[in-house]
Amino acid sequence: MSEEVENTESPEQMPDQTQTGGAATPPTPEQALNTLAAAARQARLTYDEHAAVDGCARVIAELVQGAASE
């Protein structure tokens, strides 16, 4: 994946209801994107499918970064 969607937090590190004992805190857009990118990397996809997912992740990363700077 590109640097924009570099996964800094694995899905296992993100708190959820079972780990915190309470209601789950919704992820930030960046955390959500990173989680989806990590799942896509681990999925059994063809090269073309991985390339398509990578392209989509880049587009979404640009939108998230643009919204964060506003």
Buried (B, 14 or more C-beta within 10 A) or exposed (E): BEEBBEBEEEBEEBEEEEEEEEEEEEBEBBBBBBBBBBEBBEEEEEEEEBEEBBEEBBEBBEEBEEEEEE
